[in-house]
Amino acid sequence: MRKALVTIFVILVFFSAFVIKTLYDAGQFKTIRQHYEGTCIRVAGLPGPEDITIHPRTGIVFISSDDRRATQAGTPVQGAIYVLDLTEKGSAPKKCTAGFDKEFHPHGISLYLDDTGKTFLFVINHTKEGNFVEIFEYVGGALVHRESIGDPLMFSPNDLVAVGVRSFYATNDHGFPSSSWRMLEDFLPLKRSYVMYYDGKDMHIVAKGFGYANGINISADGKILYLAATLDKAIHVFTRDIASGSLSPAYDIDIGTGPDNIELDTTGTLYVACHPKMLEFLAHSKDKEKSSPSQILRITAKDKGNYKIDEIYLNDGKQISAASVATPFNGGFLVGQVFDNHILICNEKRGR
């Protein structure tokens, strides 16, 4: 009997330690002290504006929009890409994929400009038939579909970054195809997610062993790749061989919070939207009445050990819940989110 009681006690101790560690890692013990030195304008009418990117020459904003709550309820509706012209005061987002008749549930997006000035938008698309990267060309204010690319490796794609007219890197946020195994992967956590590279002909894994590989982006010269790993609470930095597409680990930026998407400004500074309380994000995903805190970091990174992290925005989720992207423009940044139906246009306080 005594041995049985000791065994039970040891099991309870280990289980309690596991629960406490899980809660700690998920950020449940953090205190949210709201702050932002600027003003934000709310722009509504955009279900699940999960990713946002800006054309570097025209200032046109591309917004990935999908009603994920409708999909979860078993009543999916067609998603869309919207454009917003920041140069026109008071302009409203306009749908620019009305002519795309394939099932469309966009997720991560990436813009690519070729040597002739043509503009291409790459979009992660989740469909009943599988997951695809849709390549559009932006012509005359509309997105014209050019190609769909799928691959068995890409069963849970999250974000991507285009590096050519037909080439890109994409993240697979889980290593298990099965949803039940994915839950185990998240809560243990098991580092099984990876980064894929499509070279225009074939897709292969170029980096692996991450806790929920999420947002991805590259430097302007194409030589540095940044990967946000949500459960690792880190930005993994790689040097990139442009000719082959191979990646070599350079260093990690530990940020102590759950990063989502990554955008860069013209100076190469990273803007990273984060989930400081990941279990509250999970609750928000299941119940729209429950909010999830939003956090935005600005990271200046030069090399290993030489980076600066500034928390420029923190909110309890009432202004915007579960922020998924912060996209910089001259004088501020736009904030997208995973589930609700608005974005924020935030103007930073002058004298930064």
N, C-alpha and C positions, 0 to 999 in steps of 0.2 A: 504493500500500500504506500509506504514512504517513497519508494522509487517511482511509483506512478505519480505521486503528488509532485515530486521534484521534476519529473519529465514535463508534466503539465505546466508547472511554474516556468520552466525554461522556455517552453513553447510560447507561453503568454508574453514573456519578456521580449523574445525575438519578434513576435508579432507586433507588440506595442512599439518597439524600436522601428520596425518597418513602417508602420502607420505614421509615426512622428516624422521619420525621414521623408516619407512621401509628401506629407503636408508641408514640410519645410522646403523641399525641392520645388514644390508647386507654388511657393510664395504665399501660402495662407497666413503666415505670421507677419507679413509685411504691413506697415501702416501707410495708407495712401494719403499723402499730403498734397492736395491739388495745387497746381501752379501753372501759369503761362504768362509771359510778359508780352502780350499782344492781344489782338482781337480776332475772333473767328466768326465767319458767316456760314450759315447752314444752307445748303442747296439740296432740296428734296426731290423725290420722284425717281430714285435710282436703287432698286432692290439689290441688296447684297453687292455694293460696289467694292469688291475685294482687292482689285489692283488698279493702279493709276500710273500712267507714264505721260511724259510731255515731249512733243516734237521740239528738238533743240533749236530749230531755225524759225519756225512759225509760232511757237507758243501754244499750238493746239493741244488740248488735253484729251487723252484716250482713257476711257473708263470701262473696266470689265464689270458687267452687271448680271447677276443671276439670283433668282428667288430661291435660296437654299431651303428655307422653311417649307415652301410648297413642295419641293422635291422630297424632303424628309417625310412629309405628310402623304406621299404617294400621289400627289397631283401636280407634277412638274409643269412649269410654263416655260416658254421659249425665252432664253436669255438674250443678251444683246451687248454690243459695244456702243458706247455713247461718245460723242465728242463735245468739248466745251471750249469756247474761244475766250481765253482770259484777257485778250486785248479789247474785247467789247464789253463795256460796263453793263452789268445786269443781264448778260446773255444766259440763256438756259441750255442745258444739255440736250443734244439732238441724237437720236438713234441713227446709226450709219450702217447697220447690218440688216436692214429690212428685206433686202433681196436675197439673203442667205436662207435657203429652204431646208437645209439639213438640220437635224436635231442639234441644238446649241445650248450648252451650259458652260460658259467661259469661266476660267479661273485665272491663272497667271498670264500676263501679257508682256511682250517685249517689242520694241521698235527698232527697225534696222534701216539705215539709209545707204544705198549703194553708191558706187563711184559716179554714176550719172545723175544722182539726185533723186532717184525713185525712192519712195517710202513704202516699207513693208511692215505689217503688224503680224507678229506671231502670237497665237492664242492657244492655251491649253483648253481642250474641249472634252468634257465628260459626257458620254452618251451611253445608251443601253447596249449598243453594239461594241463599245469599247472606248478607249481613250485615244485622242488624236491631238496632234499639233496642226492647227489650221493656219495657213499662210495667206494673208490678204495683202493686196496692194491698195494703197490709199490714193484714189484718183478722183478729182473733181468733187471732193467733199464726201465721198462714199468709199466704203471698203469693198473691193472686188475680190472674190475668192479665187485663189490660184491653185491651191494644193492642200491635200490632207495627208498627214504622215502618221502612221501608227507602227507599233512594235511591241512584241510580247514583254520586253523588259519594262515597258512604260504602262504598268497596270495601276499605279497610284500617283500620277504626276501632279505636281503642285505649282511649280513656277518654272520659268525658263528665261534664258537670255540668248538672243540671236547674235551670231557672229559672222553670218554670211547670208546670201540670198536664199540658200537652202540648208544652212547649217546652224546648229544651236546646241546649248547645254540645257538639260532639264533635270529637276530633282524628282526623285521617287520618294515620297515621305514615309513610306513603310517598306519593309522587306518581305512581309508575308502578304500574299494575295487575299487570304481569308480574313473577313472582318473580325471574327472571334479571336484569331491569333493576333490581329493588329492591336486589340485591346490589351492583350498580355504584353505585347511589344511596348506599348506606351507606359504601362504601369510598373513594369519591373525595374527600370526600362531596359530594353534590349536595343543595342545600336546596330540596326540592320538596314537602315535606309541608305540611299546612294545617289550619286550624280552620274547622269548619262551624257554622252556626246554623240550627236548625229552629224556625220561629216559630209552629208549630201547623198550618201549611198547606204551606209550602214550605221547602226546604233550599237554602242558598247559602253560598259561601265568604266568610268575613269577615276572615280574616288568612292570609297564606301566606308561603312562603320560609323554612322552618325545617328544621333538620337533625334529623329524627325527632321530630315533635311527639308528645308522650307524655301525661303527666298534666295535668289541667286542673281548676281550681277557682275559686271566686269569694269575695269578701269577704262578710261578713254583710249588709251593706247593698246588695249587688248591684252596686256601682259600680266595683269593681276586679276584673279577671280575671287569673289567674296561669296561665301555660303553661310546662310543663317540656319543654325540647327537649334530648333526650339527647345528640345529636352536637354540638350547639352548646355543651354544658356550661354551660347558662344557664337561668335563669328569666326569661321574657319577661313584662313587666307591661303591662297595657292598662287604659285607662279605658273604661268601658262606658256607652253610652247605653241606659238601661233601656227607653225607649219603642220605639226602633227595633231594639235589639240590636246595633248597630254597635260596632266596637272601634277605639280609637285608641291607637297605641303610646305608652307613657309612658316607660319605661326598662327596662334589662336588669340582672339580677343575675348577674354572672359567678361561678360557683361552682367551676370547675376540676375537675369530676367529672360523671359521667353521671346526671342526675336521672331518676327514674321518676315515681311518683305523688306528688301533693301533697294534704295534709290540713291543716286549720286548727283551732286550739284556740279557746276562747271569747274570748281576747284578740285574735285575728286573727294570731297567730304561725303561721308555716308550718312544718310538719314534712314533710321531703322525704327519701324513701328513694332511695339513689343506688348506682350501679355504678362503683366507683373504677377497676376494671380491666375494660374492656369486652370485650377479647378472651378473658379468662377466663370472662366471662359466656357468650360464644359457645361456648366449649369445654364449659362446664357444660350448656348447652342440648342438646348432642349426646351427652354422657356423664355420667350421674348420679354416677359415681365421682369426677369432677373438681369441686372446689368453686369457688365464685366469691365474692369478698369482698363484705360488706354494710356499707353506710355510711348513717348517718342524720344529717341536718343540721336544726338548728332555726334558722329565719331570721326575724328581726324586721325588717320592712320598712315604712318610713313614706313615703319618696319617693326620687327620684333621688339617689344618693350618700349616702343616710341609711338604711342598713340594717346589721344585725349578723348575722354567720353564726357559729354554734357547731356544731362536730362533737360530737354527744353520744353517738354509738355508732359503733364500728368493729370489725369482726370479719373474720377471714380466710376465713370461709365454713363453718367447722366447726360453729358453733352454729346458724347459718341461712345458707343460700347464696342469693345473688342476691335480696336483699331488694327488694321492689317497692313497699311502702307502709309508712308509720309513722303510725298513727292515735292521736292523743292522747286521753287521758281524765284525769280528776282524779287526779293522782298518778303518772301514767306514760303508756305508749303500747303499742299492739299492733303487731307486725311481721308482715307477710305476705311471701310469696315466689312466684316464678313457677312452679317445677317440683316441689319436694319436698312432703311431706305433713304439714307442721306449721306452726303460727304460734307466736309468742312473746308472752307478756304480761310486759312489762317495767315494774317499779316503780322509779321514780327515787329516788335518795338524797334524803332530806329536807334542807331548807335550801338548795334551788336558788336 
